[in-house]
């Protein structure tokens, strides 16, 4: 018989063992489900790059307002677009007001016709919100008639809140930061700055930490039914098969389980892919069509999973091949050795050590060494935990009956208990390290806004054709608003076009001006030149009585004709600047309404600063509703004490989304593993019940069997996580600090997942605790 034929027969025999008998089929299904859950998450990971690209392409295809000075010329192909974004209960709503200037004006993606004035096209998610009771306040802000729905091509995700409404008179506001003229959608994207090494490190570590538990669970799943398989293979050794044949049979059985797991994984992924359209996590939603795995990465998963299954199985066969009688007699296994288990975390630290202190300014991190070092440290958890569990339970003594049953079981099969907990331990260790890294570098990507939240909490920008004093009075009448301070703001130049010297101009009544400067005296008609600012060197030059300046001077690429001349009066006074509500210091000129020349109001932009009592229900939403009533193009802003980098926030969002997926996998895989262990022990449980053991005692014994390894695993995970976190912080040149509240939170989440899984496994346990379970064929 040829070697190839012998290999084929041995592999086929192993595959047949995987599905032989009712017990074999149940074991195969459990293995397939366990492996399939991991494969589904791996396929989801391989689809992330395509999903991000698809979201970016959808966003780029509808680009309209680029906030640049150049606009398209007016023609029958031009379209006026106004940015009317808003927020509702912390949800961002993308809004655009459209006014076509010709028959061939471009339509936005996903839109078949332009809405007329008073009409609105909305995304499906926004329609559902507006038609629900929850959207009652928002409906007051968006009262236009809904005449259509935005198609998928115009949305970045199914849960996106977006609308287009008809506009009128937008040309008056061209060259502002919120209205522009375009002749096509999908303009050139702005060149983005390169990512700094610390953010790249965050991304690399994030993927390594989130994918490691998946690999651990797959490795544990292929060992489902390991005790029965070991006895079966040991019997083959006793009847004459050599070590090589035994390994080939085991490899065939592992390949069959892995192949079934791949099939289950594809099914789970397709089901999850279809359900993705109805889910939203941390403000992120995707269309099912986005989730197309990269062919190369999917092929890598298809090859890696069976290969890993075979390797894990062969590593577990050492006792079967060397001492088959020991397996048949279920003798106590040899004590585990520690020395080689310590090599893995030490090798991980050695891989990470060369990058210590590089930080943001001293060069890039080597991604391969980072991934290798993190993986070795986390794999070290899986290697150390079986040894730790074995040594710990060996010293446990007498106690209640449930305690003795649990301890004896752990002493005989500590490896099985450790395999069950390995995944949660790795996940917790990685989460602690990531949390330390995020907390350590957060200050580098967070800056104070400087806003004085004791004086104002919201700001509303108004267009030039809205009287700020009237608007301020409307806001004061809004429930929740304690006070409103209004300014008209703009710029002055020494020439109509392309001025050489410019200065800021602020128009308000005397009370409001005293909020931004120290005034000697003030009455309507006064004008002030501000002094005391280090950055404003132009005002002393421009503040010469009799000199003509121009409000709203135009620049290259902007439309001319808006300039309003203003002559510096002979009686211009001097005012000393003070820190205003925004946290900055104003320079330039301060004018009372009586000092403003005729027609100058249209050259200024209104700003209203609001002191809000947030104890009033929905105070911020009421302010936004008033703003929409006062000015359809108004832009309300909520003030915060700090501002965080968008890239950093995106990575944090990715962490939360990924952690949610991994926690779901952890819970599902642990439940499958627990059910498999209970199935393996059904005869033992039935025997104990038949001899009079109380079900409560057996239930407590199962709880102890889970709690002891989990407690040890979480202690080990905390130690490894803190070590890895400290190393990562040293790599980023950040002082090492431990947020013990976060450590406790991560550990508590891991324990809660295991507790929930244990409680869910109690009903199957009670069903197995019947004397009928002793029946056999």
C-alpha positions in Angstrom: 0.0 0.0 0.0 1.4 3.4 -1.0 2.1 6.0 1.6 -0.4 8.4 0.1 -3.2 5.8 0.3 -2.3 5.0 3.9 -2.4 8.6 4.8 -5.8 8.9 3.1 -7.2 5.9 4.9 -6.0 7.1 8.3 -7.4 10.6 7.8 -10.7 9.2 6.6 -10.8 6.9 9.6 -10.3 9.9 11.9 -13.0 11.9 10.0 -15.5 9.0 10.4 -14.7 8.8 14.2 -15.8 12.5 14.4 -19.3 11.6 13.3 -19.7 8.0 14.7 -22.6 7.4 17.0 -25.0 9.8 18.6 -22.4 11.0 21.0 -19.9 11.6 18.2 -22.4 13.6 16.2 -23.3 15.8 19.2 -19.7 16.3 19.9 -19.1 17.2 16.3 -21.9 19.7 16.3 -20.6 21.3 19.5 -17.1 21.5 18.1 -18.5 23.0 14.8 -20.5 25.6 16.7 -17.5 26.6 18.9 -15.1 26.8 16.0 -17.8 28.4 13.8 -18.3 31.3 16.2 -14.6 32.1 16.1 -14.5 31.7 12.3 -17.5 34.1 11.9 -15.7 36.8 14.0 -12.5 36.3 12.0 -14.5 36.7 8.7 -16.1 39.8 10.2 -12.6 41.1 10.9 -11.4 40.4 7.4 -14.4 42.4 6.1 -13.6 45.5 8.2 -11.2 47.0 5.6 -13.8 46.7 2.9 -16.5 48.1 5.1 -14.3 51.1 6.0 -13.5 51.7 2.3 -17.2 51.4 1.4 -18.2 54.0 4.0 -15.4 56.3 2.9 -16.5 56.0 -0.8 -20.2 56.8 0.1 -19.1 59.8 2.2 -16.7 61.0 -0.6 -19.4 60.6 -3.3 -21.7 63.1 -1.6 -19.0 65.7 -0.6 -20.4 69.2 -1.1 -19.3 71.8 1.4 -15.5 71.8 1.6 -15.2 75.0 3.6 -12.8 76.5 1.1 -12.9 80.0 -0.4 -13.5 78.9 -4.0 -17.0 78.2 -5.3 -18.3 77.1 -8.7 -19.6 79.8 -11.1 -23.3 80.3 -11.4 -24.7 78.4 -14.4 -27.6 76.0 -15.3 -25.4 73.3 -13.7 -24.9 75.0 -10.4 -26.5 74.1 -7.0 -26.5 76.1 -3.8 -25.9 74.0 -0.7 -26.3 75.0 2.9 -25.0 73.1 5.9 -27.9 72.6 8.3 -26.6 69.8 10.5 -28.2 69.4 13.9 -28.1 67.1 16.9 -30.9 65.4 18.8 -30.3 63.6 22.1 -26.6 63.1 21.4 -27.3 61.8 17.9 -25.7 63.7 15.0 -28.1 64.5 12.1 -26.6 65.4 8.7 -28.7 68.1 7.0 -28.4 70.0 3.8 -30.6 72.7 2.3 -30.6 72.6 -1.6 -31.4 75.3 -4.1 -30.8 74.4 -7.8 -29.9 77.3 -10.0 -30.5 75.5 -13.3 -32.1 72.6 -14.9 -28.9 70.5 -15.0 -28.0 71.0 -11.3 -26.4 67.9 -9.9 -28.5 65.6 -7.7 -27.0 64.2 -4.5 -26.4 60.4 -4.4 -29.5 58.5 -3.4 -31.9 61.4 -4.5 -34.1 61.3 -7.6 -35.4 64.8 -7.5 -34.9 68.1 -5.6 -37.2 68.9 -2.7 -39.1 72.1 -3.1 -39.3 74.8 -0.4 -41.2 73.3 2.5 -40.4 69.7 1.4 -37.9 67.3 2.8 -36.3 64.0 1.9 -35.1 61.9 4.8 -33.2 58.7 5.5 -35.3 55.7 6.6 -33.9 55.9 10.1 -34.8 59.6 10.4 -38.3 59.0 9.1 -38.8 56.3 11.8 -37.5 58.8 14.5 -39.7 61.6 13.3 -42.8 59.4 13.2 -42.2 58.1 16.7 -43.2 59.6 20.0 -39.5 60.0 20.8 -39.1 62.4 17.9 -41.8 64.9 18.8 -39.4 67.7 19.7 -37.3 67.0 16.6 -40.5 67.2 14.5 -41.0 70.8 15.7 -37.5 71.6 14.4 -38.0 69.9 11.1 -41.6 70.7 10.2 -41.2 70.3 6.4 -43.4 67.8 4.6 -41.6 64.5 4.1 -42.0 63.8 0.3 -39.4 61.0 -0.2 -36.6 58.9 1.1 -32.9 59.0 0.6 -31.6 55.9 -1.1 -28.8 53.7 0.2 -26.3 55.3 -2.2 -26.7 58.6 -0.3 -26.1 57.1 3.2 -23.0 55.8 4.9 -25.1 53.4 7.0 -28.7 52.2 7.5 -28.9 53.9 10.9 -27.7 57.3 9.6 -29.9 60.2 10.4 -29.9 62.5 7.3 -32.2 64.8 5.4 -32.3 67.2 2.4 -34.7 70.0 2.3 -35.6 72.7 -0.2 -33.9 76.1 0.1 -34.6 79.6 -1.0 -32.4 82.8 -1.1 -29.2 80.9 -0.3 -27.2 83.0 -2.8 -27.1 85.9 -0.3 -24.9 83.8 2.0 -22.4 82.6 -0.5 -18.8 82.7 0.7 -19.8 81.9 4.3 -18.6 78.8 6.0 -22.0 77.2 5.7 -23.3 78.0 2.2 -21.5 77.2 -1.1 -22.2 76.8 -4.8 -21.2 73.5 -6.5 -21.6 72.0 -9.9 -21.0 68.4 -8.8 -20.9 66.2 -5.8 -17.8 64.3 -4.8 -15.3 67.0 -4.9 -11.6 66.5 -4.1 -10.9 65.3 -0.6 -8.7 67.3 1.6 -5.2 65.8 2.0 -5.1 64.1 5.4 -2.2 64.4 7.8 -0.1 61.2 8.4 -1.0 59.2 11.4 1.4 59.5 14.3 3.2 56.4 15.6 1.2 56.3 18.9 -2.1 56.1 17.1 -0.7 53.4 14.8 0.5 51.5 17.9 -3.0 51.8 19.4 -4.5 50.3 16.2 -2.0 47.4 16.0 -2.4 46.5 19.7 -6.2 46.8 19.4 -6.3 44.2 16.6 -3.9 41.9 18.4 -5.7 42.1 21.7 -9.2 41.6 20.2 -8.2 38.7 17.9 -6.2 36.7 20.4 -9.2 35.5 22.4 -10.8 34.4 19.1 -7.8 32.1 18.4 -7.8 30.8 22.0 -11.5 29.9 21.7 -11.0 28.1 18.4 -8.1 26.2 19.9 -10.3 25.2 22.9 -13.2 24.3 20.6 -11.3 21.8 18.6 -10.5 20.0 21.9 -14.2 19.5 22.8 -14.6 15.8 23.7 -10.9 15.6 24.3 -11.1 13.0 27.1 -13.2 10.6 25.0 -11.0 11.1 22.0 -7.9 10.4 24.0 -9.4 7.1 25.2 -10.4 6.2 21.7 -6.9 6.9 20.3 -5.3 5.1 23.2 -7.3 2.0 22.3 -6.0 2.2 18.8 -2.5 2.2 20.2 -3.2 -0.8 22.3 -4.5 -2.8 19.3 -1.4 -2.2 17.3 -1.4 1.2 15.5 1.9 3.0 15.7 2.4 6.6 16.8 2.3 8.0 13.3 -0.9 6.3 12.4 -2.5 7.5 15.7 -1.4 11.1 14.9 -2.9 10.8 11.4 -6.2 9.5 12.7 -6.3 12.3 15.2 -5.5 14.8 12.5 -8.3 13.5 10.4 -10.8 13.9 13.3 -9.5 17.4 13.9 -9.8 18.3 10.2 -13.4 17.0 10.1 -14.3 19.2 13.1 -12.5 22.2 11.7 -14.2 21.7 8.3 -17.6 21.6 10.0 -16.6 24.7 12.0 -15.7 26.5 8.8 -19.1 25.7 7.4 -20.8 26.8 10.6 -18.7 29.9 10.6 -19.7 30.9 7.0 -23.4 30.3 7.9 -23.0 32.4 11.2 -21.2 35.1 9.2 -23.9 35.3 6.5 -26.7 35.4 9.1 -24.8 38.1 11.1 -24.1 40.0 7.8 -27.8 40.1 7.0 -28.6 41.2 10.5 -25.9 43.9 10.5 -28.2 46.4 8.7 -30.5 46.5 11.7 -27.8 47.1 14.3 -26.0 50.2 15.5 -23.1 50.2 17.9 -21.6 53.4 19.3 -23.0 55.4 16.4 -21.6 53.1 13.7 -23.9 51.2 11.3 -23.1 49.4 8.1 -25.0 48.0 5.2 -24.8 44.2 4.7 -23.2 44.9 1.3 -20.2 46.5 3.1 -19.3 43.3 4.8 -17.5 41.5 2.0 -14.4 39.7 3.4 -11.1 40.2 1.5 -10.6 37.1 -0.6 -7.0 36.8 0.4 -7.8 37.2 4.2 -10.7 34.8 3.9 -8.5 32.2 2.3 -6.0 32.7 5.1 -8.7 32.0 7.6 -9.8 28.9 5.7 -6.2 27.6 5.7 -5.2 28.7 9.2 -8.2 27.3 11.2 -7.8 23.6 10.1 -4.0 23.9 10.4 -4.4 25.3 13.9 -6.9 22.5 14.8 -4.4 19.8 13.7 -1.5 21.4 15.6 -3.5 21.8 18.8 -4.6 18.2 18.5 -1.2 16.8 17.9 0.3 18.8 20.8 -2.4 17.3 23.1 -1.6 13.7 21.9 1.8 13.4 23.7 0.3 11.4 26.6 -1.8 9.2 24.3 1.2 8.2 22.1 3.7 7.8 24.9 1.5 6.1 27.6 -1.7 4.8 26.2 -2.4 2.6 29.3 -2.3 5.7 31.4 -5.0 7.3 29.4 -7.2 4.2 29.4 -6.8 3.9 33.2 -7.5 7.7 33.5 -4.4 8.0 35.6 -3.4 11.3 37.1 -1.3 13.1 34.5 2.3 14.1 35.1 2.9 17.4 36.8 3.3 20.3 34.4 6.6 22.1 34.1 7.0 25.8 34.6 10.3 26.7 32.9 9.1 26.6 29.2 5.9 28.4 30.1 7.8 31.4 31.4 9.8 31.6 28.1 6.7 32.9 26.2 6.0 36.1 28.2 9.8 36.7 28.6 10.2 36.4 24.8 7.2 38.9 24.4 8.9 41.4 26.7 12.2 41.0 24.8 10.4 41.7 21.5 8.9 44.9 22.9 11.9 46.1 24.8 13.8 47.7 21.8 11.0 50.2 21.3 10.9 51.5 24.8 10.8 55.3 25.0 10.4 55.9 21.3 7.2 57.8 21.8 5.8 60.1 19.2 8.9 62.1 18.3 11.6 59.4 18.3 10.6 57.2 15.3 8.1 54.7 14.2 7.2 51.4 16.0 8.0 48.1 14.3 4.5 46.7 13.8 5.8 43.1 13.5 7.6 43.3 16.8 4.6 44.9 18.5 2.3 42.2 17.3 4.7 39.4 18.1 5.5 40.8 21.6 1.8 41.3 22.5 0.8 37.9 21.1 3.6 36.1 23.0 2.6 37.8 26.3 -1.0 36.9 25.9 -0.2 33.4 24.8 1.8 33.2 28.0 -1.5 33.5 29.8 -2.8 30.3 28.2 0.5 28.5 29.0 0.7 29.6 32.6 -2.9 29.2 33.6 -3.0 25.3 33.4 0.1 25.2 35.6 -1.3 27.7 38.1 -4.7 25.9 38.3 -2.9 22.5 38.8 -0.6 23.8 41.6 -3.4 25.7 43.3 -6.1 22.9 43.4 -3.5 20.4 44.5 -3.3 22.2 47.8 -7.0 22.5 48.4 -8.4 20.4 51.2 -11.6 19.3 52.9 -14.9 21.2 52.8 -18.5 20.8 52.0 -19.5 17.9 49.7 -20.0 20.3 46.8 -16.5 21.7 47.4 -14.9 18.3 47.6 -16.6 17.1 44.4 -15.4 20.3 42.6 -11.9 20.1 43.9 -11.4 16.4 43.1 -12.7 17.0 39.6 -10.3 19.9 39.1 -7.4 17.8 40.5 -8.1 15.1 37.9 -8.7 17.4 34.9 -7.2 20.8 35.6 -6.3 21.1 31.9 -9.9 21.0 30.8 -10.9 23.7 33.3 -8.0 25.9 32.3 -8.9 25.6 28.6 -12.4 26.8 29.4 -11.1 29.9 31.2 -8.1 30.7 28.9 -10.2 32.8 26.5 -11.7 35.0 29.1 -8.3 35.4 30.8 -6.6 36.5 27.6 -9.5 38.9 26.8 -9.3 40.5 30.3 -5.5 40.8 30.2 -5.6 42.5 26.8 -8.5 44.8 27.9 -6.5 45.9 31.0 -3.4 46.7 28.9 -5.5 48.6 26.3 -7.3 50.5 28.9 -4.0 51.5 30.5 -2.6 52.6 27.1 -5.7 54.6 26.2 -5.8 56.3 29.6 -2.1 57.1 29.4 -2.1 58.8 26.0 -5.5 60.4 26.2 -4.1 63.7 27.5 -2.0 63.9 24.3 -5.1 63.9 22.2 -7.3 66.0 24.5 -7.0 69.7 24.7 -9.0 72.2 26.8 -11.3 74.4 24.8 -10.9 77.3 27.2 -14.6 78.0 27.2 -15.9 79.5 30.4 -18.8 77.1 31.2 -19.8 79.2 34.2 -20.8 82.0 31.9 -22.3 80.2 29.0 -22.9 76.6 27.9 -24.3 76.9 24.4 -23.5 79.1 21.4 -25.7 79.8 18.4 -24.4 81.1 15.1 -26.8 83.2 13.1 -26.8 84.5 9.5 -26.3 88.1 8.6 -29.9 88.8 7.9 -31.1 88.0 11.4 -31.3 90.8 14.0 -29.2 89.5 17.0 -31.1 91.5 19.6 -34.4 90.1 18.5 -32.9 86.6 18.4 -31.5 87.0 21.9 -34.9 88.0 23.3 -36.4 84.9 21.7 -33.8 82.7 23.4 -34.4 84.3 26.8 -38.1 83.3 26.5 -37.0 79.6 25.9 -37.5 77.3 28.9 -34.2 76.5 30.4 -32.3 79.6 29.2 -31.2 81.8 32.0 -29.6 84.5 30.0 -28.5 85.3 26.4 -25.7 87.6 25.3 -25.6 88.6 21.6 -22.8 89.9 19.4 -22.5 90.7 15.7 -19.0 89.8 14.5 -16.9 90.3 11.4 -13.7 91.6 10.0 -12.2 95.0 9.0 -9.5 95.6 6.3 -7.6 98.5 5.0 -8.6 97.7 1.4 -11.7 96.5 -0.3 -10.0 93.4 -1.8 -7.1 91.4 -0.4 -6.3 93.8 2.5 -2.8 94.0 3.9 -3.9 94.7 7.5 -7.1 93.3 9.1 -8.7 93.5 12.5 -11.7 92.0 14.2 -14.9 94.0 14.8 -17.6 93.2 17.4 -20.9 95.0 17.6 -23.1 94.8 20.8 -24.7 96.9 23.5 -22.7 98.2 26.3 -23.6 95.4 28.8 -22.5 92.8 26.3 -19.3 94.6 25.4 -18.3 94.7 29.0 -18.2 90.9 28.9 -15.3 91.0 26.5 -13.4 94.2 27.5 -12.9 96.8 30.2 -14.6 99.9 29.0 -13.9 103.4 30.5 -17.5 104.5 29.9 -20.1 103.4 27.3 -23.2 104.7 25.6 -24.8 103.9 22.3 -22.8 105.4 19.5 -19.4 104.8 21.1 -16.6 103.0 19.3 -13.6 101.4 21.0 -10.2 100.2 19.9 -9.0 97.3 21.9 -5.5 97.2 23.4 -3.7 94.6 25.6 -3.7 91.6 23.3 -0.2 90.2 22.4 -1.4 88.8 19.1 -3.2 91.9 17.7 -0.6 94.2 16.2 -2.8 95.6 13.4 -5.4 97.5 15.5 -3.0 100.3 16.6 -2.1 100.9 13.0 -5.8 100.9 11.8 -7.3 102.9 14.7 -6.4 106.3 13.3 -9.3 108.8 13.3 -10.5 109.6 9.9 -9.1 106.4 8.3 -11.5 104.5 6.0 -11.7 100.7 6.7 -13.9 98.1 5.0 -16.1 95.6 6.7 -16.1 92.1 5.2 -13.3 92.7 2.7 -13.1 90.1 -0.1 -10.3 87.9 -1.0 -9.1 86.1 -4.1 -11.7 83.5 -5.2 -14.5 85.2 -3.3 -17.3 87.3 -4.7 -16.7 91.0 -4.5 -19.2 93.7 -3.8 -20.0 93.0 -0.1 -17.5 95.5 1.3 -19.0 98.2 3.5 -16.8 101.3 4.2 -16.5 102.6 7.8 -14.5 105.6 8.9 -12.8 105.5 12.2 -14.5 108.3 14.3 -12.6 111.1 15.9 -13.9 110.1 19.3 -12.7 106.5 19.2 -12.0 105.3 22.8 -9.5 102.8 24.1 -10.7 99.6 25.8 -8.5 97.0 27.5 -9.2 93.4 26.5 -10.4 90.7 29.0 -11.0 87.0 28.7 -14.4 86.4 27.1 -16.8 83.5 27.4 -15.0 81.5 24.7 -11.7 81.6 26.7 -10.0 84.0 24.3 -9.2 87.6 24.2 -10.8 89.9 21.6 -8.8 92.5 19.7 -9.8 94.9 16.9 -12.7 97.3 17.4 -15.8 97.2 19.6 -18.8 99.2 18.3 -22.2 99.9 19.8 -25.1 99.7 17.4 -25.2 103.5 17.0 -21.7 103.5 15.7 -22.4 101.0 12.9 -22.7 102.5 9.4 -25.9 101.9 7.4 -26.0 98.6 5.6 -23.1 97.1 7.6 -25.3 94.6 9.4 -25.3 92.3 6.4 -21.5 92.2 6.6 -21.6 90.7 10.1 -22.4 87.3 11.5 -24.5 87.0 14.7 -23.4 85.0 17.7 -25.6 84.4 20.7 -24.0 82.9 23.9 -26.5 81.2 26.2 -26.5 80.4 29.9 -28.6 77.2 30.1 -30.2 75.4 33.1 -29.8 71.8 32.1 -32.0 70.7 35.0 -34.9 71.7 32.8 -35.9 68.6 30.7 -34.7 68.7 27.1 -33.3 72.2 27.6 -30.7 71.8 24.8 -33.3 70.5 22.4 -35.6 73.5 23.2 -32.7 75.8 22.4 -32.1 74.1 19.1 -35.8 74.4 18.2 -35.8 78.1 19.0 -32.7 78.5 16.8 -34.4 76.8 13.9 -37.4 79.1 14.3 -35.3 82.3 14.5 -33.0 81.3 11.6 -33.4 78.2 9.5 -29.6 78.3 8.9 -28.7 78.8 12.5 -26.1 76.5 13.9 -26.3 75.8 17.7 -23.2 74.4 19.4 -22.9 72.7 22.8 -19.8 73.8 24.7 -17.5 71.3 26.4 -14.5 71.8 28.7 -12.3 69.7 26.5 -12.0 68.7 22.8 -10.6 65.3 21.8 -9.0 64.2 18.5 -11.4 62.6 16.0 -8.8 59.9 15.2 -8.4 59.0 18.8 -12.1 58.9 19.3 -12.5 56.7 16.2 -10.0 54.2 17.6 -11.8 54.2 21.0 -15.1 53.6 19.2 -13.4 50.7 17.3 -12.3 49.3 20.7 -15.8 49.4 22.1 -17.4 47.8 19.0 -14.7 45.1 18.8 -14.9 44.5 22.6 -18.7 44.0 22.2 -18.2 41.4 19.5 -15.5 39.6 21.4 -17.6 39.6 24.6 -20.5 38.1 22.6 -18.1 35.4 21.3 -16.8 34.8 24.8 -20.2 34.3 26.2 -21.4 32.0 23.4 -18.2 29.9 23.3 -18.1 29.5 27.1 -21.7 28.3 27.0 -21.0 25.8 24.3 -17.9 24.6 26.2 -19.9 24.3 29.4 -22.6 22.3 27.7 -19.9 20.0 26.2 -18.4 19.3 29.6 -21.7 18.6 31.1 -22.5 16.2 28.3 -19.2 14.4 28.9 -20.1 14.0 32.6 -23.7 12.9 32.2 -23.2 9.4 33.4 -21.2 10.6 36.4 -23.9 13.1 37.3 -26.6 10.5 36.9 -24.7 8.0 39.1 -24.3 10.6 41.9 -28.1 11.4 41.7 -28.9 7.7 41.7 -26.9 7.3 44.9 -28.8 10.1 46.6 -26.7 13.2 46.0 -28.8 16.3 46.1 -29.1 18.4 43.0 -28.3 21.5 44.9 -25.0 19.9 45.9 -24.2 19.1 42.3 -25.1 22.5 41.1 -22.8 24.1 43.7 -20.0 21.7 42.7 -20.4 22.9 39.0 -20.3 26.5 40.2 -17.1 25.9 42.2 -15.5 24.1 39.3 -16.1 27.2 37.3 -15.3 29.8 40.0 -11.9 28.5 41.0 -10.3 28.5 37.6 -12.0 31.8 36.7 -10.6 33.5 39.9 -7.1 32.2 39.2 -7.4 33.2 35.5 -8.5 36.7 36.4 -5.7 37.2 38.9 -3.2 36.0 36.2 -4.9 38.2 33.6 -4.6 41.2 35.8 -0.9 40.6 36.4 -0.1 40.1 32.7 -2.4 43.0 31.7 -0.7 45.4 34.0 2.7 44.3 32.8 1.8 44.6 29.2 0.1 48.0 29.8 3.2 49.3 31.6 5.5 48.2 28.7 3.2 49.8 26.2 3.2 53.1 28.2 7.0 53.0 28.4 7.1 52.5 24.6 5.1 55.7 24.1 7.3 57.6 26.6 4.3 58.1 28.9 4.5 57.9 32.7 3.2 54.5 33.9 0.0 54.9 36.0 -2.6 52.3 36.9 -6.3 53.2 36.8 -7.4 50.6 39.4 -11.0 51.4 38.8 -10.6 50.4 35.1 -8.7 47.2 36.2 -11.6 46.3 38.5 -14.1 47.1 35.8 -12.4 44.9 33.2 -12.0 42.0 35.7 -15.6 42.4 36.9 -16.9 42.2 33.3 -15.0 39.0 32.7 -16.3 37.5 35.9 -19.9 38.6 35.1 -19.7 36.9 31.7 -18.6 33.7 33.3 -21.3 33.9 36.0 -24.0 34.5 33.3 -22.8 31.5 31.3 -22.8 29.3 34.5 -26.4 30.4 35.3 -27.5 29.6 31.7 -25.9 26.2 32.0 -27.9 25.2 35.1 -31.1 24.2 33.3 -29.3 21.6 31.1 -27.4 20.4 34.2 -30.7 19.7 35.9 -32.0 17.8 32.9 -28.8 15.6 32.9 -29.1 14.8 36.6 -31.5 11.9 36.1 -31.0 8.3 36.8 -32.1 7.5 33.2 -28.8 8.9 32.1 -27.2 5.6 33.2 -28.8 3.7 30.4 -26.4 2.7 27.7 -26.2 0.5 24.6 
